[in-house]
Amino acid sequence: MPAYVTLFNFTEQGIRNIKDSPSRAKAAADAAKSAGGRIIGIWWLLGQYDGIVITEMPDDETVTRFMATTGMQGNIRTTTMRAYSEEEMARIVGGLS
């Protein structure tokens, strides 16, 4: 299943309600499961970003819908990137001439 890395920052609303962050993470894990994917892990960070989420989702459309739904709640802004496993990268570069 495709993997995705999402960096997030709290919005003003999100930081005001930071105490709810662990319960929001649990709700996100449940939503990911309902969408046919899973959250591998969520970590809160120090520095430029407030957190990172690693997910597996069936496809790009599903992860886009999942992140849009998450963003609509108003607590975080996200940047999501497709991540390739070692096996996937070997297939990709194996086709190079």
DSSP file (Angstrom, degrees, kcal/mol; ACC not computed):
  #  RESIDUE AA STRUCTURE BP1 BP2  ACC     N-H-->O    O-->H-N    N-H-->O    O-->H-N    TCO  KAPPA ALPHA  PHI   PSI    X-CA   Y-CA   Z-CA
    1    1 A M              0   0    0      0, 0.0    58,-0.1     0, 0.0    36,-0.0   0.000 360.0 360.0 360.0 138.4    0.0    0.0    0.0
    2    2 A P        -     0   0    0      0, 0.0    55,-1.9     0, 0.0     2,-0.3  -0.255 360.0-141.8 -59.4 143.5    1.4    3.5   -0.8
    3    3 A A  E     -AB  56  83A   0     80,-0.9    80,-2.7    53,-0.2     2,-0.3  -0.791  14.5-165.7-107.7 151.9    3.0    5.4    2.1
    4    4 A Y  E     -AB  55  82A   0     51,-2.6    51,-2.5    -2,-0.3     2,-0.5  -0.990  12.6-149.3-138.5 144.0    2.7    9.1    2.7
    5    5 A V  E     -AB  54  81A   0     76,-2.7    76,-2.8    -2,-0.3     2,-0.5  -0.967  17.2-169.7-112.3 125.2    4.6   11.5    5.0
    6    6 A T  E     -AB  53  80A   0     47,-2.9    47,-2.6    -2,-0.5     2,-0.4  -0.969   6.8-162.9-120.6 121.6    2.6   14.5    6.3
    7    7 A L  E     -AB  52  79A   0     72,-2.7    72,-2.2    -2,-0.5     2,-0.3  -0.816  18.8-170.0 -94.2 140.1    4.1   17.4    8.1
    8    8 A F  E     -AB  51  78A   0     43,-2.6    42,-1.8    -2,-0.4    43,-1.6  -0.959  19.3-163.1-135.4 155.2    1.7   19.6   10.0
    9    9 A N  E     - B   0  77A   0     68,-2.1    68,-2.5    -2,-0.3     2,-0.1  -0.984  31.4-112.1-127.8 142.3    1.6   22.9   11.9
   10   10 A F  E     - B   0  76A   0     -2,-0.4    66,-0.3    66,-0.2     2,-0.1  -0.460  25.2-139.6 -69.4 142.5   -1.1   23.9   14.3
   11   11 A T     >  -     0   0    0     64,-2.3     4,-2.4    -2,-0.1     5,-0.2  -0.361  38.5 -92.8 -82.7 177.0   -3.4   26.7   13.4
   12   12 A E  H  > S+     0   0    0      1,-0.2     4,-1.9     2,-0.2     5,-0.2   0.920 132.0  48.7 -58.2 -42.8   -4.4   29.2   16.0
   13   13 A Q  H  > S+     0   0    0     61,-0.3     4,-1.6     1,-0.2    -1,-0.2   0.922 110.3  51.8 -61.5 -44.2   -7.4   27.1   16.8
   14   14 A G  H  4 S+     0   0    0     60,-0.5    -2,-0.2     1,-0.2    -1,-0.2   0.882 110.3  46.5 -62.8 -40.4   -5.3   24.0   17.0
   15   15 A I  H >< S+     0   0    0     -4,-2.4     3,-1.3     1,-0.2    -1,-0.2   0.855 109.0  55.1 -72.8 -33.3   -2.8   25.5   19.4
   16   16 A R  H 3< S+     0   0    0     -4,-1.9     3,-0.3     1,-0.3    -1,-0.2   0.847 117.6  37.3 -63.2 -31.6   -5.6   26.9   21.6
   17   17 A N  T >< S+     0   0    0     -4,-1.6     3,-2.1     1,-0.2    -1,-0.3  -0.065  76.1 130.0-109.6  31.2   -6.9   23.3   21.8
   18   18 A I  G X   +     0   0    0     -3,-1.3     3,-2.1     1,-0.3    -1,-0.2   0.792  63.3  69.3 -59.5 -28.7   -3.6   21.5   22.0
   19   19 A K  G 3  S+     0   0    0      1,-0.3    -1,-0.3    -3,-0.3     4,-0.3   0.769  96.9  54.4 -60.3 -24.0   -4.7   19.5   25.0
   20   20 A D  G <> S+     0   0    0     -3,-2.1     4,-2.4    -6,-0.2    -1,-0.3   0.458  79.5 101.1 -86.7  -1.3   -7.1   17.7   22.7
   21   21 A S  H <> S+     0   0    0     -3,-2.1     4,-2.2     1,-0.2    -1,-0.2   0.880  78.4  49.7 -56.0 -46.3   -4.3   16.7   20.3
   22   22 A P  H  > S+     0   0    0      0, 0.0     4,-1.8     0, 0.0    -1,-0.2   0.898 113.1  46.9 -62.5 -37.7   -3.9   13.1   21.5
   23   23 A S  H  > S+     0   0    0     -4,-0.3     4,-2.1    -3,-0.3    -2,-0.2   0.858 110.8  52.3 -72.0 -32.5   -7.7   12.5   21.2
   24   24 A R  H  X S+     0   0    0     -4,-2.4     4,-2.3     2,-0.2    -1,-0.2   0.875 107.2  53.5 -66.9 -36.1   -7.7   14.0   17.7
   25   25 A A  H  X S+     0   0    0     -4,-2.2     4,-2.2    -5,-0.2    -2,-0.2   0.907 108.4  49.1 -64.0 -41.4   -4.8   11.7   16.8
   26   26 A K  H  X S+     0   0    0     -4,-1.8     4,-2.1     2,-0.2    -2,-0.2   0.912 111.1  49.8 -63.3 -42.8   -6.9    8.7   17.9
   27   27 A A  H  X S+     0   0    0     -4,-2.1     4,-2.3     1,-0.2    -2,-0.2   0.879 109.6  52.0 -63.7 -37.8   -9.9   10.0   15.9
   28   28 A A  H  X S+     0   0    0     -4,-2.3     4,-2.6     2,-0.2    -2,-0.2   0.899 107.6  51.8 -65.4 -40.4   -7.6   10.4   12.9
   29   29 A A  H  X S+     0   0    0     -4,-2.2     4,-2.0     2,-0.2    -2,-0.2   0.905 110.7  48.2 -62.1 -41.2   -6.4    6.8   13.2
   30   30 A D  H  X S+     0   0    0     -4,-2.1     4,-2.1     2,-0.2    -2,-0.2   0.900 112.0  49.3 -64.8 -40.7  -10.0    5.6   13.3
   31   31 A A  H  X S+     0   0    0     -4,-2.3     4,-1.5     2,-0.2    -2,-0.2   0.886 109.2  52.3 -66.6 -39.3  -10.8    7.7   10.2
   32   32 A A  H  <>S+     0   0    0     -4,-2.6     5,-2.9     2,-0.2     4,-0.3   0.916 109.4  49.6 -62.3 -42.5   -7.8    6.3    8.4
   33   33 A K  H ><5S+     0   0    0     -4,-2.0     3,-1.5     1,-0.2    -2,-0.2   0.914 109.0  51.8 -62.0 -43.7   -8.9    2.8    9.1
   34   34 A S  H 3<5S+     0   0    0     -4,-2.1    -1,-0.2     1,-0.3    -2,-0.2   0.798 106.4  55.3 -62.5 -28.8  -12.4    3.6    7.9
   35   35 A A  T 3<5S-     0   0    0     -4,-1.5    -1,-0.3    -3,-0.1    -2,-0.2   0.473 126.0-101.3 -83.8  -2.0  -10.8    4.9    4.7
   36   36 A G  T < 5S+     0   0    0     -3,-1.5    -3,-0.2     1,-0.3     2,-0.1   0.584  93.0  85.7  93.8  11.3   -9.0    1.7    4.1
   37   37 A G      < -     0   0    0     -5,-2.9     2,-0.3    -6,-0.2    -1,-0.3  -0.392  62.9-132.0-122.2-159.6   -5.6    2.8    5.3
   38   38 A R  E     -C   56   0A   0     18,-2.7    18,-2.7    -2,-0.1     2,-0.7  -0.985  15.2-121.8-158.1 152.3   -3.7    3.1    8.5
   39   39 A I  E     -C   55   0A   0     -2,-0.3    16,-0.3    16,-0.2     3,-0.1  -0.883  18.8-168.2 -94.7 119.4   -1.6    5.6   10.5
   40   40 A I  E     -     0   0A   0     14,-2.6     2,-0.3    -2,-0.7    15,-0.2   0.877  67.0 -27.5 -74.0 -38.8    1.8    4.1   11.1
   41   41 A G  E     -C   54   0A   0     13,-1.5    13,-2.6    -3,-0.1     2,-0.4  -0.952  45.9-147.7-173.3 154.1    2.7    6.8   13.6
   42   42 A I  E     -C   53   0A   0     -2,-0.3     2,-0.4    11,-0.2    11,-0.2  -1.000  20.3-178.0-128.9 129.9    2.2   10.3   14.7
   43   43 A W  E     -C   52   0A   0      9,-2.7     9,-2.6    -2,-0.4     2,-0.4  -0.991  20.7-139.3-129.6 137.8    5.0   12.3   16.3
   44   44 A W  E     -C   51   0A   0     -2,-0.4     7,-0.3     7,-0.2     2,-0.2  -0.777  31.3-156.1 -92.8 141.1    4.9   15.8   17.7
   45   45 A L        -     0   0    0      5,-2.2     2,-0.4    -2,-0.4    -1,-0.0  -0.712  19.8-133.4-120.3 162.4    8.1   17.8   16.9
   46   46 A L  S    S+     0   0    0     -2,-0.2     2,-0.3     5,-0.0     3,-0.2  -0.908  74.4  30.7-104.4 143.1   10.2   20.7   17.9
   47   47 A G  S    S-     0   0    0     -2,-0.4    -2,-0.1     1,-0.2     0, 0.0  -0.859 116.6  -8.5 117.4-148.8   11.3   23.1   15.2
   48   48 A Q  S    S+     0   0    0     -2,-0.3     2,-0.3     2,-0.0    -1,-0.2   0.810 125.7  45.5 -62.6 -34.2    9.8   24.3   12.0
   49   49 A Y        -     0   0    0     -3,-0.2   -40,-0.2     1,-0.1     3,-0.1  -0.837  68.1-146.4-113.2 150.4    6.9   21.7   12.0
   50   50 A D  S    S-     0   0    0    -42,-1.8    -5,-2.2    -2,-0.3     2,-0.3   0.680  76.5 -13.6 -86.6 -19.3    4.7   20.8   14.9
   51   51 A G  E     -AC   8  44A   0    -43,-1.6   -43,-2.6    -7,-0.3     2,-0.3  -0.995  50.9-136.2-170.9 170.3    4.3   17.2   13.9
   52   52 A I  E     -AC   7  43A   0     -9,-2.6    -9,-2.7    -2,-0.3     2,-0.4  -0.996  12.3-164.8-138.8 141.5    4.6   14.4   11.4
   53   53 A V  E     -AC   6  42A   0    -47,-2.6   -47,-2.9    -2,-0.3     2,-0.5  -0.995   5.2-158.7-127.6 131.1    2.3   11.6   10.4
   54   54 A I  E     +AC   5  41A   0    -13,-2.6   -14,-2.6    -2,-0.4   -13,-1.5  -0.954  24.6 172.5-109.4 123.3    3.2    8.5    8.5
   55   55 A T  E     -AC   4  39A   0    -51,-2.5   -51,-2.6    -2,-0.5     2,-0.4  -0.863  30.5-146.8-127.4 160.4    0.3    6.8    6.8
   56   56 A E  E     +AC   3  38A   0    -18,-2.7   -18,-2.7    -2,-0.3   -53,-0.2  -1.000  27.9 172.2-120.7 130.1   -0.5    4.1    4.4
   57   57 A M        -     0   0    0    -55,-1.9   -20,-0.1    -2,-0.4   -21,-0.1  -0.949  43.4-113.2-135.7 155.1   -3.5    4.7    2.1
   58   58 A P  S    S-     0   0    0      0, 0.0     2,-0.3     0, 0.0    -1,-0.1   0.833  89.1 -23.1 -59.0 -33.7   -4.9    2.8   -0.8
   59   59 A D  S  > S-     0   0    0    -58,-0.1     4,-2.0   -57,-0.1     5,-0.2  -0.967  71.5 -84.6-166.7 175.4   -4.1    5.6   -3.3
   60   60 A D  H  > S+     0   0    0     -2,-0.3     4,-2.3     1,-0.2     5,-0.2   0.864 121.5  55.0 -63.0 -38.0   -3.5    9.3   -3.8
   61   61 A E  H  > S+     0   0    0      1,-0.2     4,-2.4     2,-0.2    -1,-0.2   0.912 108.0  49.2 -63.1 -41.5   -7.2   10.1   -4.0
   62   62 A T  H  > S+     0   0    0      1,-0.2     4,-2.6     2,-0.2    -2,-0.2   0.926 112.8  45.7 -65.4 -44.7   -7.9    8.5   -0.7
   63   63 A V  H  X S+     0   0    0     -4,-2.0     4,-2.6     2,-0.2     5,-0.2   0.873 112.1  52.4 -68.0 -34.7   -5.1   10.3    1.1
   64   64 A T  H  X S+     0   0    0     -4,-2.3     4,-2.3     2,-0.2    -2,-0.2   0.924 111.9  45.4 -64.9 -43.5   -6.1   13.6   -0.5
   65   65 A R  H  X S+     0   0    0     -4,-2.4     4,-2.5     2,-0.2    -2,-0.2   0.916 113.4  50.7 -63.6 -43.6   -9.6   13.1    0.7
   66   66 A F  H  X S+     0   0    0     -4,-2.6     4,-2.1     1,-0.2    -2,-0.2   0.917 113.3  44.5 -61.2 -45.4   -8.4   12.1    4.2
   67   67 A M  H  X S+     0   0    0     -4,-2.6     4,-2.8     2,-0.2    -1,-0.2   0.862 112.3  52.0 -71.1 -35.2   -6.1   15.1    4.5
   68   68 A A  H  X S+     0   0    0     -4,-2.3     4,-2.1    -5,-0.2    -2,-0.2   0.925 110.7  48.2 -64.6 -43.2   -8.8   17.5    3.2
   69   69 A T  H  X S+     0   0    0     -4,-2.5     4,-0.6     2,-0.2    -2,-0.2   0.906 112.8  48.6 -62.6 -41.6  -11.2   16.2    5.8
   70   70 A T  H >< S+     0   0    0     -4,-2.1     3,-1.2     1,-0.2     5,-0.5   0.931 111.4  49.6 -62.9 -46.0   -8.6   16.6    8.5
   71   71 A G  H >< S+     0   0    0     -4,-2.8     3,-1.8     1,-0.3    -2,-0.2   0.830  99.4  66.0 -63.0 -33.5   -7.8   20.1    7.4
   72   72 A M  H 3< S+     0   0    0     -4,-2.1    -1,-0.3     1,-0.3    -2,-0.2   0.718  88.1  69.0 -62.9 -20.0  -11.5   21.1    7.3
   73   73 A Q  T << S-     0   0    0     -3,-1.2    -1,-0.3    -4,-0.6    -2,-0.2   0.700 103.1-133.6 -73.4 -17.9  -11.6   20.6   11.1
   74   74 A G  S <  S+     0   0    0     -3,-1.8   -60,-0.5    -4,-0.3   -61,-0.3   0.553  75.3 104.8  85.4   8.5   -9.4   23.7   11.4
   75   75 A N  S    S+     0   0    0     -5,-0.5   -64,-2.3   -62,-0.2     2,-0.3   0.757  81.0  21.2 -95.0 -25.9   -6.7   22.5   13.8
   76   76 A I  E     -B   10   0A   0     -6,-0.3     2,-0.4   -66,-0.3    -2,-0.2  -0.956  57.2-141.4-140.5 157.7   -3.8   21.9   11.5
   77   77 A R  E     -B    9   0A   0    -68,-2.5   -68,-2.1    -2,-0.3     2,-0.3  -0.962  33.4-155.4-113.2 138.7   -2.3   22.8    8.1
   78   78 A T  E     -B    8   0A   0     -2,-0.4     2,-0.4   -70,-0.2   -70,-0.2  -0.814  25.4-164.4-122.3 155.2   -0.6   19.9    6.3
   79   79 A T  E     -B    7   0A   0    -72,-2.2   -72,-2.7    -2,-0.3     2,-0.4  -0.968  23.6-166.8-130.6 116.6    2.0   19.2    3.6
   80   80 A T  E     -B    6   0A   0     -2,-0.4     2,-0.4   -74,-0.2   -74,-0.2  -0.885   6.9-175.8-114.4 137.4    1.7   15.6    2.4
   81   81 A M  E     -B    5   0A   0    -76,-2.8   -76,-2.7    -2,-0.4     2,-0.3  -0.971  28.8-116.9-129.6 143.0    4.3   13.8    0.3
   82   82 A R  E     -B    4   0A   0     -2,-0.4     2,-0.4   -78,-0.2   -78,-0.3  -0.616  31.7-154.8 -74.2 135.9    4.3   10.4   -1.3
   83   83 A A  E     -B    3   0A   0    -80,-2.7   -80,-0.9    -2,-0.3     2,-0.4  -0.936   0.7-148.0-116.2 138.8    7.0    8.1    0.2
   84   84 A Y        -     0   0    0     -2,-0.4   -80,-0.0   -82,-0.1     2,-0.0  -0.891  12.2-133.5-109.5 134.0    8.6    5.2   -1.7
   85   85 A S     >  -     0   0    0     -2,-0.4     4,-2.6     1,-0.1     5,-0.2  -0.248  31.8-102.6 -73.9 169.3    9.8    2.1    0.0
   86   86 A E  H  > S+     0   0    0      1,-0.2     4,-2.2     2,-0.2     5,-0.1   0.906 124.7  50.1 -59.3 -42.2   13.2    0.5   -0.8
   87   87 A E  H  > S+     0   0    0      2,-0.2     4,-1.8     1,-0.2    -1,-0.2   0.916 111.0  48.1 -63.6 -44.5   11.4   -2.1   -2.9
   88   88 A E  H  > S+     0   0    0      1,-0.2     4,-2.3     2,-0.2    -2,-0.2   0.913 111.7  50.0 -62.8 -42.3    9.4    0.5   -4.8
   89   89 A M  H  X S+     0   0    0     -4,-2.6     4,-2.9     1,-0.2     5,-0.3   0.878 106.5  55.4 -65.9 -37.2   12.5    2.6   -5.5
   90   90 A A  H  X S+     0   0    0     -4,-2.2     4,-1.6     1,-0.2    -1,-0.2   0.904 109.6  47.1 -61.1 -41.1   14.4   -0.5   -6.7
   91   91 A R  H  X S+     0   0    0     -4,-1.8     4,-0.8     2,-0.2    -2,-0.2   0.914 112.7  50.2 -64.7 -42.6   11.6   -1.1   -9.3
   92   92 A I  H >< S+     0   0    0     -4,-2.3     3,-0.9     1,-0.2    -2,-0.2   0.956 116.8  37.9 -61.6 -51.9   11.6    2.5  -10.3
   93   93 A V  H >< S+     0   0    0     -4,-2.9     3,-1.6     1,-0.2    -1,-0.2   0.734 104.2  71.6 -76.0 -20.0   15.3    2.8  -10.9
   94   94 A G  H 3< S+     0   0    0     -4,-1.6    -1,-0.2    -5,-0.3    -2,-0.2   0.759  94.8  55.4 -63.2 -24.0   15.4   -0.7  -12.3
   95   95 A G  T << S+     0   0    0     -3,-0.9    -1,-0.3    -4,-0.8     2,-0.2   0.403  84.6 109.0 -89.8   2.6   13.7    0.7  -15.4
   96   96 A L    <         0   0    0     -3,-1.6    -3,-0.0     1,-0.1    -4,-0.0  -0.516 360.0 360.0 -79.1 146.5   16.3    3.4  -16.0
   97   97 A S              0   0    0     -2,-0.2    -1,-0.1     0, 0.0    -3,-0.0   0.444 360.0 360.0 -99.0 360.0   18.6    3.0  -19.0
